Structures are given as C-alpha cells and as structure tokens.
Amino acid sequence: MSVRVFRWRAIGPLLLFALIGAVLWVLFADRIARLSAEKVGTAIVGAKVEIEHLHIDLANGDVTVRGLTVANPHEALKNLFQADELTADLDVLPLLEKKVVIDRLAATGLRFGTPRATDGRVPGDPNASVSGRVMGEARDWAQRFQVPALQLATGKIDVATLDPRRLSAIPAAQALSGRADSSRKAWQTGLDSLRLGAAVDSATATLARLKTARVTDLAALNDARRAIDQLKQARNRVTTLERGVTGGLAALRAGALGLDSAKQRDYAFARGLMKLPSLDAPEIGLALFAPTAVAQFQRALYWTQVAKAHMPPGLQPRADEGPPRRRRSGSTVRFPRERALPGFLLRTAELSFLLDPTAAQPKKYAGRLTGLTSDPAVYGRPTLFEASAPAVTAGAMLDHVHATARDTAGATVQGVTLPPIQLPSLPMTLDPGRGTAQLGFALRGDTIRARWAIRSTQVHWARDSAAPRSTGADLLWRTLSGITDLQVDAGVTGTLSHPRLVVRSNLDDAIAARLRTILGEEAAAAERRLRAEVDRQVDPAIAPVKARVTTLQTDMTKRLADQRARLDKAQKDLEARLRELTRIRLP
Amino acid sequence: MLTIVKLVQSLVKALHSEGTPGQLAAGIALGAILGLTPLVSLHNAILFGLIVILNVSFPGAMLGWAVFIPVGFLLDPLFDHIGHVLLIHTPALTPLWTAMYNMPVVPLTNFNNTVTLGSLVFSAVFFLPLFFTARWAVTRYRATIGERVRQSKWYRALTASKLYNVYRLFRPES
C-alpha cells in the first residue's frame, strides 16, 4: 500500500488559517507597531516614549504618527519633546530584509521642554539596558569634577571632622619608621659580618711578635705584611658598608623631609574639608555655576554615548541582547556589509518646531536631519542636523563612519527664557530671564571639548525667605541684587577620564571682594584652628620617627668611625714597627 | 491539570490514529522542532504549513510540540551556546551569515539569534534519531497493548466526542 505524500484536503483550512492571520494583521498591525515603537523608543531614550496614534499604510509605504511624546530622561516632569505629527515615507522592499529605511520624514509641531504630569524617566538597569548603563557612566563622569563649596548662609565656616585615616603624613611616618627599623637591622648585620675583631686581634698578636723579632726574622715580617693586608681588606669592607649606610641614611633623611611635605598636603586636604571658601574669583565661578554647567555637559555626553551605542562605528559583526520573550533571549548578531542597506536608515527628515512654546506667540522654525542610521560604516556618511533662523543656530554631526567616532554639536539660542539657577550654598536664586544660551560639544574618541555659556541683561534675584539671615548673607544680597547683567562661561577640556572644568562669570569678582570683607578674618581663624588640629594628629606620629632617624644616623656614624679607628690604629702600629725593624742603621 | 489531560488525550489519539507508525513518527519529529525552537519565527510558520500539507500525523505533531516545549526551555543554555559558537566564534561561517543577513526574507527567520539558530541546528540534528525512535516505539505499542486500549470504554467515549470529528479532518490519509 502506497502512502500519499500530500494531504490536499488540508489546503482549504490552511488557506483559511492564513486568511485569519491576514485579517488579524489588518486589525492589529497599527496597535502592534505602536506598542513596539513605544517599547523600542523607551529603551533607546531611557525615558517613556508615548504615541497616541500610529498608522501603517504598507501599500503606499506611509507611516503616520500622531501625538508623539518623548519624556526627558534627566528631568522628572519635563518632556524632551513632543510632536504633533510625523509622516514617514517608508521604503517597503527593505522590510523583507528586516531593515527599516525611511526616505523622508516630515515632523510638524515639535515642541521642546514641555511640562508633563507624571515622571517619565525609566530607571534602566545598568547591567541590562544601554540607556541605564550610559546614564550611570555619564553620572560617574559628572562626579569627577571637584566643585569647591561656598558657604555663606549662616556666615560661619564649617570645620568638618578630620578623619586621621585620611591624613597622608601618618601612614608616611609609619612607613618611614618601618624603613628605619629594617635599615638598622640590615646595618647591624653588616657590621657583624665585617669580622673586624679577628683582623684586629691577628694584627695585635703579630705586633707583639714583632716587638721581640729581629730584622732577619723573615717569617715574622711576612706575617706582619699579611696582617696589614687583612686590615686593609677589613677597611675596604667597612668602606663598602659605610657607603651603603650613607646612602640609606640620606634616603631616611629625605623620608623625614617628605613627612613635612605630607603634612603640608594634609593642611590642604583639611582646608578642602572645612568648606573654606576660596577668595579667588575663578574658584567662586566654579562654586556657583559648576553644577549647572556640568549638568549640561553630562546631558550632551549622555546623548552622544547613547548615539554611539546604537550607531557603533565599524563593520565587524556585533552582538546585542536578543528580543525579550519567555524563552532565553540569547544574543542577536548583526552582520553589516559594505554597499548593503543598514538595519535602520532615515535618509532625510524635515523638522518644523516651536521654540519657547509657553510664550504668547511662540516662534516657528525649521530644521533638517540627514543620514540617521544604525550602521554608519555601511551608510558611509555622517549624520547631520542643522537648524537656523534669525535667533537660532544649531548643528550637529555624528561621524561614526570610521573607527574613531567624532561627535560635534553646537547651538545658540537668542531671546529665549532661561531657566532659574539655584546658586549652591547661597540663600538666593538667580533668574536670568530672557537671554542667550550657547552650547558647544565635541567628542573625538576619548577627547572632549565642550563650552556652555549664557548671557542676559534682565537678571532678577530672589532671596530664599526660609534661609537663616546673617550679616554676611545680607551684605552679599545687597551686592548681588544690584547686578542686572549675567555672563557665565564654562568649559571642559581633556579626556573623559581626566576632564578639566573652568567656569567664569561676571559675578565672581563682585562676590570675591565681598567675601574678603565678610569672611577674611573668620577664614583665617578657621584655617589656624584646622592647622592646629592637623598638628595635633600628625605630630605625635612623625616626631618620634624623625627622632629615630636622627638617632640612627648618629649611632651608625659613630659606630663606623670607631671601627675604622680601630683598624687604622692597628695598621699604623704594625707599619711603624715594620719600618723600625727594616730601617738601615748606618755605622 | 487540563494541560496534562489534553496531553494524554493527544497522546492516545495519536497512537490510535489511522496513520502508519512512520506518519506518526514524522509528525512527532516535526512537532518537536516547533517545541524546541522559539515559536514566533518564520521557519515555524513554514513548518506548521508543512505539518498541515504533508501527509503526516497532525496529532503526532501536536504531541511532539507539547512534549518538547519544556525540553526547549531546559535546553536553552545549550542552544545559546551552540548559536554563539556558530555565529560568533566560527569566523569561517561569517561570510555565510553576512550573505544571509543581507538577503531578502532570510533575516525574518531570526537565524542571527543565538538561541533560534542553536535550537534549529539541534532540532535538525535530532530529527532523524527522533523519527526512528518514535516509529519503533509506536510499532511496539500497537503490537502489544494498543488493541486493549482501543476496546476500553474511555477510549470509545473520547472518539465519540465532537473534537474527534475536527481531528478527523487532519488525520493522515492512507
């Protein structure tokens, strides 16, 4: 009996099954695509991405998104931007390769920094999500900057507790003490191994024989010469040891001097601990505006690093985490190839956006984005963004085509309402009002160069009524509240691992002069107190060590001199006797 | 509980279907691929179509699927490892993967996922041993206790149900 290979009557149900699938796709494709877009967008941005409506028209290759809201990953109740409508002209054929290629995207009604009712941040797991990892790295980077504290609220200077474990002079003294001990033991061993006693005893015995010997007693004369050679050898050994001891003592003396340097460093460390305000203008600019400036740089770094993670340079296969599912996700490996289509490509985007959307008459601007892709090396061109208008200039270039990524971005916005700035440790808030903001950011490999600046001529000052009042704060308030201009310039240079921050403002000199008046005496008194505290903790540790080094030096010098004197005397006596014996007496 | 009952029901139906042991074994082996690999993949849609179109035991396929789903979960670490070795640690295969990745339709199979590729390769290797083992087991069953089970009351009750009529639509044709 032959068995047929095909079950033809099942074709009908199979087609029906396929038809049901197609109907379900038509019914739910938009919803599935919307949920997927929200999920992917949220994972990339690190904050909620919400879409009110999404429609896919595969026949015409159109995708329309309405009511797009992207929350700000850095601020709880603020959106990064909102868009009224996005219309994408989709290339359909690449979908068969599981690639998304958008020829043109038009975005209208873009608004930046709009408020939101709920916290849109998504706390990403640093080990599981790219955005969570990058956020953590950017936060760590921002914490590298040492921002000096400025304390004026109460007019008193806080002397923080000085932890002896963090003073460098104490462990240095302990280390030097150990070195002195080991040196002393080593030198003692060296002295013992010289065996000077045998040489001197032998010389003394030979000298005794020589006293009764005649000039013809050649054996005695030879013994005397041998004894002199032994004494010379012993002296050479003493010289060698002495050279080592001299070097060791010099090192110990240098160590003792190093304790003084360590103590000076401890003074500086303690000065930082007590939050002593510097009276130098650049330090004041740093204290006042560094947190705000660093926050701007941190955000710029976050976005460039997110871009780098999702737009990596190079053509090597790369593995990312697989799709989330009940089964193990595994890794999904991408195999980019030159002259092929990238996994994602947005060729051109025309952006129409509003600045200062809360103003009575918000202004409308236009921008253009080209070459946004997940595989820059495959696409072969950098991603470019530009927007320009009379009061706005913005541009960015993400060049990940080559092995070393180069990201640059810059923006200048004039006549925009600048956000209020809370000045750290000062009982007042600075409201710059309308002004100009500039941000420049360049990251090439690991080298960073960034600048942030604000200018305003309509500064308002608000005093914190809840803060305790003091004479110093009153004086400072009177000084600052009369200033209506603001110019702040902040810059970061160096590498990501060793960045240098400089902040200057026109307020620095005014505040520095007032600080000198208010805090000069108190700062000096506080510093004196702190130096005394450092002395109290450090001196008991370093004084005995210094004394031990001095004692050791004296002791070793004396002992070596004694040994050398013994040898010299024995040799001198022997030589004198030999000369006396071998002298030719003329009749 | 319901799952277990359905599994037993499926098992009994499969073992007593009109199909030959070979048809039943082929169904089980194909169903095993469905169970071992991640379900939502293009290759599984094709496989499902084959199970329907080819003259193999549909209940056998469902049985194979049901039995091998938990096996698939258990063996995921192994599949992940196999996938890593093939996709990442075998440079000789990289040109092949690159060509496939940039080919129409093929990327929709998710072949570039380590678990998907690892499980698919494992299933392919496992297919023939499973087929022959299943065919031998069905033959032995039918030759020993199969007829007694067929005469039992509960089996008659099962075959009299409406569900059985639906099943008959997909039973193997001789």
HADDOCK unambig.tbl for C-alpha pairs under 7 A between the chains (distance, minus, plus):
assign (segid A and resid 3 and name CA) (segid B and resid 174 and name CA) 5.24 0.50 0.50
assign (segid A and resid 4 and name CA) (segid B and resid 55 and name CA) 6.60 0.50 0.50
assign (segid A and resid 4 and name CA) (segid B and resid 174 and name CA) 6.61 0.50 0.50
assign (segid A and resid 5 and name CA) (segid B and resid 54 and name CA) 5.84 0.50 0.50
assign (segid A and resid 5 and name CA) (segid B and resid 55 and name CA) 5.18 0.50 0.50
assign (segid A and resid 6 and name CA) (segid B and resid 53 and name CA) 5.71 0.50 0.50
assign (segid A and resid 6 and name CA) (segid B and resid 54 and name CA) 4.50 0.50 0.50
assign (segid A and resid 6 and name CA) (segid B and resid 55 and name CA) 4.93 0.50 0.50
assign (segid A and resid 7 and name CA) (segid B and resid 53 and name CA) 5.17 0.50 0.50
assign (segid A and resid 7 and name CA) (segid B and resid 54 and name CA) 5.56 0.50 0.50
assign (segid A and resid 7 and name CA) (segid B and resid 55 and name CA) 4.98 0.50 0.50
assign (segid A and resid 7 and name CA) (segid B and resid 173 and name CA) 6.95 0.50 0.50
assign (segid A and resid 8 and name CA) (segid B and resid 53 and name CA) 6.63 0.50 0.50
assign (segid A and resid 10 and name CA) (segid B and resid 52 and name CA) 6.24 0.50 0.50
assign (segid A and resid 10 and name CA) (segid B and resid 53 and name CA) 6.09 0.50 0.50
assign (segid A and resid 10 and name CA) (segid B and resid 170 and name CA) 6.79 0.50 0.50
assign (segid A and resid 11 and name CA) (segid B and resid 53 and name CA) 6.57 0.50 0.50
assign (segid A and resid 96 and name CA) (segid B and resid 104 and name CA) 5.11 0.50 0.50
assign (segid A and resid 96 and name CA) (segid B and resid 105 and name CA) 4.89 0.50 0.50
assign (segid A and resid 97 and name CA) (segid B and resid 102 and name CA) 6.47 0.50 0.50
assign (segid A and resid 97 and name CA) (segid B and resid 103 and name CA) 6.10 0.50 0.50
assign (segid A and resid 97 and name CA) (segid B and resid 104 and name CA) 4.49 0.50 0.50
assign (segid A and resid 97 and name CA) (segid B and resid 105 and name CA) 5.46 0.50 0.50
assign (segid A and resid 97 and name CA) (segid B and resid 106 and name CA) 6.97 0.50 0.50
assign (segid A and resid 97 and name CA) (segid B and resid 107 and name CA) 5.68 0.50 0.50
assign (segid A and resid 97 and name CA) (segid B and resid 108 and name CA) 6.88 0.50 0.50
assign (segid A and resid 98 and name CA) (segid B and resid 107 and name CA) 5.99 0.50 0.50
assign (segid A and resid 98 and name CA) (segid B and resid 108 and name CA) 6.02 0.50 0.50
assign (segid A and resid 322 and name CA) (segid B and resid 113 and name CA) 6.59 0.50 0.50
assign (segid A and resid 327 and name CA) (segid B and resid 38 and name CA) 6.94 0.50 0.50
assign (segid A and resid 327 and name CA) (segid B and resid 73 and name CA) 6.22 0.50 0.50
assign (segid A and resid 328 and name CA) (segid B and resid 76 and name CA) 6.23 0.50 0.50
assign (segid A and resid 330 and name CA) (segid B and resid 80 and name CA) 5.81 0.50 0.50
assign (segid A and resid 330 and name CA) (segid B and resid 113 and name CA) 6.48 0.50 0.50
assign (segid A and resid 330 and name CA) (segid B and resid 114 and name CA) 5.44 0.50 0.50
assign (segid A and resid 330 and name CA) (segid B and resid 115 and name CA) 5.32 0.50 0.50
assign (segid A and resid 331 and name CA) (segid B and resid 113 and name CA) 5.53 0.50 0.50
assign (segid A and resid 331 and name CA) (segid B and resid 114 and name CA) 5.42 0.50 0.50
assign (segid A and resid 332 and name CA) (segid B and resid 112 and name CA) 5.58 0.50 0.50
assign (segid A and resid 332 and name CA) (segid B and resid 113 and name CA) 4.20 0.50 0.50
assign (segid A and resid 332 and name CA) (segid B and resid 114 and name CA) 6.34 0.50 0.50
assign (segid A and resid 333 and name CA) (segid B and resid 112 and name CA) 5.37 0.50 0.50
assign (segid A and resid 333 and name CA) (segid B and resid 113 and name CA) 6.27 0.50 0.50
assign (segid A and resid 335 and name CA) (segid B and resid 97 and name CA) 6.98 0.50 0.50
assign (segid A and resid 335 and name CA) (segid B and resid 98 and name CA) 4.98 0.50 0.50
assign (segid A and resid 335 and name CA) (segid B and resid 101 and name CA) 6.26 0.50 0.50
assign (segid A and resid 336 and name CA) (segid B and resid 98 and name CA) 6.85 0.50 0.50
assign (segid A and resid 337 and name CA) (segid B and resid 98 and name CA) 6.88 0.50 0.50
assign (segid A and resid 340 and name CA) (segid B and resid 102 and name CA) 6.91 0.50 0.50
